[in-house]
Amino acid sequence: MLKLNTGIWVALMLLVVGGLNWGLVGLFKFDLVARIFGEMSILARLVYIVVALSAIGILISALRTSPDKA
């Protein structure tokens, strides 16, 4: 089993939240983040930024990890 550090787990959970939110937007035109925090409020924007940074972090981590290290 692949061992992941806490930072990677947090980033993965944020990506799941972001993916589910985009799924809701695509299927139902419902933005859960905007509904909770307000349409383009500072908090909503912060959530979007943190999810994007998580995606970048996971991408970098995936590129650094070769299949034989898994």
Biopython code that builds the backbone (N, CA, C, O; Angstrom):
import numpy as np
from Bio.PDB.StructureBuilder import StructureBuilder

atoms = [
    (1, "MET", "N", (0.841, -1.189, 0.000)),
    (1, "MET", "CA", (0.000, 0.000, 0.000)),
    (1, "MET", "C", (0.880, 1.245, 0.000)),
    (1, "MET", "O", (1.917, 1.292, 0.661)),
    (2, "LEU", "N", (0.454, 2.230, -0.740)),
    (2, "LEU", "CA", (1.196, 3.478, -0.863)),
    (2, "LEU", "C", (1.040, 4.314, 0.397)),
    (2, "LEU", "O", (-0.081, 4.588, 0.826)),
    (3, "LYS", "N", (2.157, 4.722, 0.995)),
    (3, "LYS", "CA", (2.113, 5.573, 2.188)),
    (3, "LYS", "C", (2.196, 7.030, 1.754)),
    (3, "LYS", "O", (3.086, 7.417, 0.998)),
    (4, "LEU", "N", (1.259, 7.825, 2.243)),
    (4, "LEU", "CA", (1.227, 9.241, 1.905)),
    (4, "LEU", "C", (1.351, 10.068, 3.176)),
    (4, "LEU", "O", (0.812, 9.705, 4.222)),
    (5, "ASN", "N", (2.069, 11.184, 3.075)),
    (5, "ASN", "CA", (2.184, 12.037, 4.243)),
    (5, "ASN", "C", (0.917, 12.879, 4.419)),
    (5, "ASN", "O", (0.051, 12.903, 3.544)),
    (6, "THR", "N", (0.821, 13.554, 5.536)),
    (6, "THR", "CA", (-0.386, 14.315, 5.879)),
    (6, "THR", "C", (-0.695, 15.393, 4.847)),
    (6, "THR", "O", (-1.856, 15.604, 4.498)),
    (7, "GLY", "N", (0.322, 16.066, 4.364)),
    (7, "GLY", "CA", (0.111, 17.122, 3.374)),
    (7, "GLY", "C", (-0.522, 16.595, 2.094)),
    (7, "GLY", "O", (-1.402, 17.234, 1.518)),
    (8, "ILE", "N", (-0.070, 15.434, 1.658)),
    (8, "ILE", "CA", (-0.626, 14.833, 0.447)),
    (8, "ILE", "C", (-2.079, 14.423, 0.688)),
    (8, "ILE", "O", (-2.930, 14.630, -0.177)),
    (9, "TRP", "N", (-2.370, 13.845, 1.856)),
    (9, "TRP", "CA", (-3.752, 13.464, 2.167)),
    (9, "TRP", "C", (-4.668, 14.682, 2.173)),
    (9, "TRP", "O", (-5.775, 14.626, 1.637)),
    (10, "VAL", "N", (-4.217, 15.782, 2.772)),
    (10, "VAL", "CA", (-5.025, 17.010, 2.799)),
    (10, "VAL", "C", (-5.254, 17.502, 1.379)),
    (10, "VAL", "O", (-6.374, 17.866, 1.020)),
    (11, "ALA", "N", (-4.203, 17.517, 0.571)),
    (11, "ALA", "CA", (-4.331, 17.961, -0.819)),
    (11, "ALA", "C", (-5.300, 17.069, -1.592)),
    (11, "ALA", "O", (-6.102, 17.567, -2.381)),
    (12, "LEU", "N", (-5.233, 15.763, -1.373)),
    (12, "LEU", "CA", (-6.146, 14.852, -2.057)),
    (12, "LEU", "C", (-7.600, 15.104, -1.637)),
    (12, "LEU", "O", (-8.497, 15.084, -2.480)),
    (13, "MET", "N", (-7.836, 15.338, -0.352)),
    (13, "MET", "CA", (-9.197, 15.607, 0.116)),
    (13, "MET", "C", (-9.726, 16.915, -0.478)),
    (13, "MET", "O", (-10.898, 17.009, -0.841)),
    (14, "LEU", "N", (-8.861, 17.912, -0.574)),
    (14, "LEU", "CA", (-9.275, 19.173, -1.197)),
    (14, "LEU", "C", (-9.594, 18.971, -2.671)),
    (14, "LEU", "O", (-10.522, 19.588, -3.193)),
    (15, "LEU", "N", (-8.838, 18.117, -3.346)),
    (15, "LEU", "CA", (-9.130, 17.820, -4.749)),
    (15, "LEU", "C", (-10.458, 17.095, -4.897)),
    (15, "LEU", "O", (-11.186, 17.326, -5.862)),
    (16, "VAL", "N", (-10.775, 16.231, -3.962)),
    (16, "VAL", "CA", (-12.076, 15.557, -3.992)),
    (16, "VAL", "C", (-13.195, 16.588, -3.825)),
    (16, "VAL", "O", (-14.184, 16.559, -4.556)),
    (17, "VAL", "N", (-13.035, 17.486, -2.872)),
    (17, "VAL", "CA", (-14.031, 18.551, -2.669)),
    (17, "VAL", "C", (-14.181, 19.373, -3.942)),
    (17, "VAL", "O", (-15.299, 19.657, -4.373)),
    (18, "GLY", "N", (-13.059, 19.757, -4.544)),
    (18, "GLY", "CA", (-13.105, 20.547, -5.778)),
    (18, "GLY", "C", (-13.745, 19.782, -6.921)),
    (18, "GLY", "O", (-14.533, 20.337, -7.687)),
    (19, "GLY", "N", (-13.402, 18.503, -7.033)),
    (19, "GLY", "CA", (-13.984, 17.686, -8.102)),
    (19, "GLY", "C", (-15.483, 17.514, -7.934)),
    (19, "GLY", "O", (-16.232, 17.599, -8.908)),
    (20, "LEU", "N", (-15.928, 17.271, -6.704)),
    (20, "LEU", "CA", (-17.361, 17.144, -6.454)),
    (20, "LEU", "C", (-18.091, 18.466, -6.732)),
    (20, "LEU", "O", (-19.192, 18.473, -7.282)),
    (21, "ASN", "N", (-17.466, 19.573, -6.345)),
    (21, "ASN", "CA", (-18.084, 20.869, -6.611)),
    (21, "ASN", "C", (-18.227, 21.107, -8.115)),
    (21, "ASN", "O", (-19.269, 21.576, -8.572)),
    (22, "TRP", "N", (-17.179, 20.783, -8.888)),
    (22, "TRP", "CA", (-17.261, 20.956, -10.341)),
    (22, "TRP", "C", (-18.286, 20.017, -10.948)),
    (22, "TRP", "O", (-18.956, 20.369, -11.919)),
    (23, "GLY", "N", (-18.413, 18.829, -10.383)),
    (23, "GLY", "CA", (-19.450, 17.907, -10.844)),
    (23, "GLY", "C", (-20.840, 18.483, -10.627)),
    (23, "GLY", "O", (-21.705, 18.378, -11.496)),
    (24, "LEU", "N", (-21.051, 19.089, -9.469)),
    (24, "LEU", "CA", (-22.339, 19.735, -9.189)),
    (24, "LEU", "C", (-22.593, 20.899, -10.141)),
    (24, "LEU", "O", (-23.713, 21.097, -10.613)),
    (25, "VAL", "N", (-21.547, 21.662, -10.414)),
    (25, "VAL", "CA", (-21.689, 22.784, -11.349)),
    (25, "VAL", "C", (-22.051, 22.271, -12.738)),
    (25, "VAL", "O", (-22.951, 22.803, -13.389)),
    (26, "GLY", "N", (-21.355, 21.245, -13.183)),
    (26, "GLY", "CA", (-21.610, 20.710, -14.519)),
    (26, "GLY", "C", (-22.964, 20.044, -14.663)),
    (26, "GLY", "O", (-23.629, 20.203, -15.687)),
    (27, "LEU", "N", (-23.375, 19.305, -13.653)),
    (27, "LEU", "CA", (-24.633, 18.566, -13.739)),
    (27, "LEU", "C", (-25.865, 19.413, -13.434)),
    (27, "LEU", "O", (-26.896, 19.299, -14.096)),
    (28, "PHE", "N", (-25.736, 20.262, -12.419)),
    (28, "PHE", "CA", (-26.925, 20.954, -11.918)),
    (28, "PHE", "C", (-26.811, 22.479, -11.880)),
    (28, "PHE", "O", (-27.725, 23.158, -11.413)),
    (29, "LYS", "N", (-25.684, 23.021, -12.373)),
    (29, "LYS", "CA", (-25.426, 24.464, -12.289)),
    (29, "LYS", "C", (-25.533, 24.949, -10.840)),
    (29, "LYS", "O", (-26.064, 26.025, -10.565)),
    (30, "PHE", "N", (-25.019, 24.130, -9.926)),
    (30, "PHE", "CA", (-25.066, 24.428, -8.498)),
    (30, "PHE", "C", (-23.651, 24.464, -7.940)),
    (30, "PHE", "O", (-22.969, 23.439, -7.903)),
    (31, "ASP", "N", (-23.211, 25.630, -7.508)),
    (31, "ASP", "CA", (-21.868, 25.811, -6.960)),
    (31, "ASP", "C", (-21.979, 25.796, -5.432)),
    (31, "ASP", "O", (-22.384, 26.783, -4.817)),
    (32, "LEU", "N", (-21.614, 24.665, -4.834)),
    (32, "LEU", "CA", (-21.743, 24.491, -3.391)),
    (32, "LEU", "C", (-20.849, 25.462, -2.626)),
    (32, "LEU", "O", (-21.266, 26.008, -1.604)),
    (33, "VAL", "N", (-19.642, 25.682, -3.100)),
    (33, "VAL", "CA", (-18.723, 26.604, -2.426)),
    (33, "VAL", "C", (-19.317, 28.011, -2.404)),
    (33, "VAL", "O", (-19.294, 28.677, -1.370)),
    (34, "ALA", "N", (-19.848, 28.463, -3.535)),
    (34, "ALA", "CA", (-20.462, 29.785, -3.596)),
    (34, "ALA", "C", (-21.694, 29.852, -2.705)),
    (34, "ALA", "O", (-21.968, 30.880, -2.085)),
    (35, "ARG", "N", (-22.436, 28.749, -2.643)),
    (35, "ARG", "CA", (-23.640, 28.718, -1.807)),
    (35, "ARG", "C", (-23.285, 28.843, -0.320)),
    (35, "ARG", "O", (-23.966, 29.532, 0.439)),
    (36, "ILE", "N", (-22.207, 28.164, 0.076)),
    (36, "ILE", "CA", (-21.810, 28.193, 1.487)),
    (36, "ILE", "C", (-21.149, 29.515, 1.867)),
    (36, "ILE", "O", (-21.465, 30.095, 2.906)),
    (37, "PHE", "N", (-20.236, 29.987, 1.030)),
    (37, "PHE", "CA", (-19.415, 31.135, 1.405)),
    (37, "PHE", "C", (-19.816, 32.441, 0.729)),
    (37, "PHE", "O", (-19.287, 33.496, 1.078)),
    (38, "GLY", "N", (-20.731, 32.396, -0.222)),
    (38, "GLY", "CA", (-21.135, 33.603, -0.944)),
    (38, "GLY", "C", (-20.474, 33.663, -2.305)),
    (38, "GLY", "O", (-19.331, 33.244, -2.487)),
    (39, "GLU", "N", (-21.226, 34.194, -3.258)),
    (39, "GLU", "CA", (-20.759, 34.294, -4.642)),
    (39, "GLU", "C", (-19.510, 35.163, -4.722)),
    (39, "GLU", "O", (-19.574, 36.374, -4.512)),
    (40, "MET", "N", (-18.372, 34.539, -5.028)),
    (40, "MET", "CA", (-17.064, 35.188, -5.167)),
    (40, "MET", "C", (-16.691, 36.041, -3.952)),
    (40, "MET", "O", (-16.060, 37.090, -4.083)),
    (41, "SER", "N", (-17.094, 35.573, -2.770)),
    (41, "SER", "CA", (-16.656, 36.238, -1.536)),
    (41, "SER", "C", (-15.181, 35.920, -1.324)),
    (41, "SER", "O", (-14.610, 35.076, -2.014)),
    (42, "ILE", "N", (-14.586, 36.594, -0.382)),
    (42, "ILE", "CA", (-13.186, 36.338, -0.073)),
    (42, "ILE", "C", (-12.995, 34.874, 0.348)),
    (42, "ILE", "O", (-12.028, 34.234, -0.065)),
    (43, "LEU", "N", (-13.905, 34.346, 1.161)),
    (43, "LEU", "CA", (-13.781, 32.958, 1.603)),
    (43, "LEU", "C", (-13.934, 31.980, 0.442)),
    (43, "LEU", "O", (-13.182, 31.010, 0.352)),
    (44, "ALA", "N", (-14.888, 32.219, -0.438)),
    (44, "ALA", "CA", (-15.066, 31.343, -1.597)),
    (44, "ALA", "C", (-13.826, 31.379, -2.480)),
    (44, "ALA", "O", (-13.356, 30.339, -2.942)),
    (45, "ARG", "N", (-13.305, 32.557, -2.708)),
    (45, "ARG", "CA", (-12.093, 32.674, -3.527)),
    (45, "ARG", "C", (-10.923, 31.958, -2.871)),
    (45, "ARG", "O", (-10.115, 31.327, -3.553)),
    (46, "LEU", "N", (-10.830, 32.053, -1.552)),
    (46, "LEU", "CA", (-9.770, 31.370, -0.831)),
    (46, "LEU", "C", (-9.891, 29.856, -0.994)),
    (46, "LEU", "O", (-8.884, 29.173, -1.187)),
    (47, "VAL", "N", (-11.110, 29.326, -0.919)),
    (47, "VAL", "CA", (-11.321, 27.889, -1.125)),
    (47, "VAL", "C", (-10.867, 27.497, -2.524)),
    (47, "VAL", "O", (-10.165, 26.499, -2.687)),
    (48, "TYR", "N", (-11.257, 28.264, -3.533)),
    (48, "TYR", "CA", (-10.856, 27.954, -4.910)),
    (48, "TYR", "C", (-9.339, 27.987, -5.063)),
    (48, "TYR", "O", (-8.771, 27.136, -5.749)),
    (49, "ILE", "N", (-8.679, 28.951, -4.439)),
    (49, "ILE", "CA", (-7.220, 29.071, -4.526)),
    (49, "ILE", "C", (-6.541, 27.895, -3.846)),
    (49, "ILE", "O", (-5.586, 27.338, -4.388)),
    (50, "VAL", "N", (-7.016, 27.509, -2.669)),
    (50, "VAL", "CA", (-6.417, 26.392, -1.938)),
    (50, "VAL", "C", (-6.600, 25.084, -2.710)),
    (50, "VAL", "O", (-5.690, 24.257, -2.749)),
    (51, "VAL", "N", (-7.761, 24.895, -3.318)),
    (51, "VAL", "CA", (-7.987, 23.693, -4.130)),
    (51, "VAL", "C", (-7.035, 23.690, -5.329)),
    (51, "VAL", "O", (-6.470, 22.650, -5.667)),
    (52, "ALA", "N", (-6.857, 24.833, -5.966)),
    (52, "ALA", "CA", (-5.939, 24.917, -7.106)),
    (52, "ALA", "C", (-4.500, 24.635, -6.677)),
    (52, "ALA", "O", (-3.774, 23.931, -7.379)),
    (53, "LEU", "N", (-4.084, 25.171, -5.539)),
    (53, "LEU", "CA", (-2.732, 24.902, -5.042)),
    (53, "LEU", "C", (-2.559, 23.417, -4.708)),
    (53, "LEU", "O", (-1.487, 22.847, -4.911)),
    (54, "SER", "N", (-3.611, 22.811, -4.201)),
    (54, "SER", "CA", (-3.568, 21.370, -3.933)),
    (54, "SER", "C", (-3.375, 20.587, -5.217)),
    (54, "SER", "O", (-2.607, 19.626, -5.253)),
    (55, "ALA", "N", (-4.067, 20.993, -6.269)),
    (55, "ALA", "CA", (-3.930, 20.322, -7.560)),
    (55, "ALA", "C", (-2.501, 20.440, -8.076)),
    (55, "ALA", "O", (-1.939, 19.471, -8.587)),
    (56, "ILE", "N", (-1.923, 21.607, -7.946)),
    (56, "ILE", "CA", (-0.537, 21.813, -8.385)),
    (56, "ILE", "C", (0.410, 20.949, -7.556)),
    (56, "ILE", "O", (1.329, 20.334, -8.098)),
    (57, "GLY", "N", (0.187, 20.904, -6.246)),
    (57, "GLY", "CA", (1.032, 20.091, -5.367)),
    (57, "GLY", "C", (0.947, 18.613, -5.694)),
    (57, "GLY", "O", (1.965, 17.923, -5.721)),
    (58, "ILE", "N", (-0.257, 18.121, -5.943)),
    (58, "ILE", "CA", (-0.433, 16.713, -6.285)),
    (58, "ILE", "C", (0.214, 16.412, -7.640)),
    (58, "ILE", "O", (0.837, 15.364, -7.814)),
    (59, "LEU", "N", (0.069, 17.320, -8.585)),
    (59, "LEU", "CA", (0.696, 17.129, -9.893)),
    (59, "LEU", "C", (2.208, 17.035, -9.763)),
    (59, "LEU", "O", (2.828, 16.147, -10.348)),
    (60, "ILE", "N", (2.803, 17.940, -9.003)),
    (60, "ILE", "CA", (4.261, 17.921, -8.801)),
    (60, "ILE", "C", (4.678, 16.632, -8.100)),
    (60, "ILE", "O", (5.667, 16.004, -8.477)),
    (61, "SER", "N", (3.918, 16.245, -7.080)),
    (61, "SER", "CA", (4.218, 15.007, -6.360)),
    (61, "SER", "C", (4.127, 13.794, -7.282)),
    (61, "SER", "O", (4.971, 12.900, -7.220)),
    (62, "ALA", "N", (3.115, 13.762, -8.127)),
    (62, "ALA", "CA", (2.950, 12.636, -9.054)),
    (62, "ALA", "C", (4.078, 12.592, -10.072)),
    (62, "ALA", "O", (4.542, 11.510, -10.432)),
    (63, "LEU", "N", (4.521, 13.735, -10.535)),
    (63, "LEU", "CA", (5.604, 13.773, -11.515)),
    (63, "LEU", "C", (6.938, 13.343, -10.907)),
    (63, "LEU", "O", (7.785, 12.769, -11.591)),
    (64, "ARG", "N", (7.115, 13.626, -9.615)),
    (64, "ARG", "CA", (8.360, 13.246, -8.936)),
    (64, "ARG", "C", (8.398, 11.766, -8.580)),
    (64, "ARG", "O", (9.476, 11.199, -8.401)),
    (65, "THR", "N", (7.234, 11.138, -8.475)),
    (65, "THR", "CA", (7.156, 9.742, -8.051)),
    (65, "THR", "C", (7.150, 8.839, -9.279)),
    (65, "THR", "O", (6.247, 8.904, -10.113)),
    (66, "SER", "N", (8.164, 8.006, -9.373)),
    (66, "SER", "CA", (8.197, 7.070, -10.489)),
    (66, "SER", "C", (7.398, 5.820, -10.107)),
    (66, "SER", "O", (7.245, 5.537, -8.919)),
    (67, "PRO", "N", (6.893, 5.076, -11.073)),
    (67, "PRO", "CA", (6.093, 3.874, -10.787)),
    (67, "PRO", "C", (6.833, 2.852, -9.907)),
    (67, "PRO", "O", (6.195, 2.139, -9.132)),
    (68, "ASP", "N", (8.138, 2.772, -10.012)),
    (68, "ASP", "CA", (8.865, 1.772, -9.216)),
    (68, "ASP", "C", (8.990, 2.168, -7.753)),
    (68, "ASP", "O", (9.351, 1.327, -6.930)),
    (69, "LYS", "N", (8.703, 3.436, -7.393)),
    (69, "LYS", "CA", (8.747, 3.878, -6.006)),
    (69, "LYS", "C", (7.431, 3.629, -5.276)),
    (69, "LYS", "O", (7.388, 3.661, -4.046)),
    (70, "ALA", "N", (6.375, 3.385, -6.014)),
    (70, "ALA", "CA", (5.052, 3.249, -5.413)),
    (70, "ALA", "C", (4.898, 2.000, -4.599)),
    (70, "ALA", "O", (3.831, 1.758, -4.034)),
]
sb = StructureBuilder()
sb.init_structure("model")
sb.init_model(0)
sb.init_chain("A")
sb.init_seg("    ")
for serial, (resi, resn, name, xyz) in enumerate(atoms, 1):
    if name == "N":
        sb.init_residue(resn, " ", resi, " ")
    sb.init_atom(name, np.array(xyz, "f"), 0.0, 1.0, " ", f" {name:<3s}", serial, name[0])
structure = sb.get_structure()
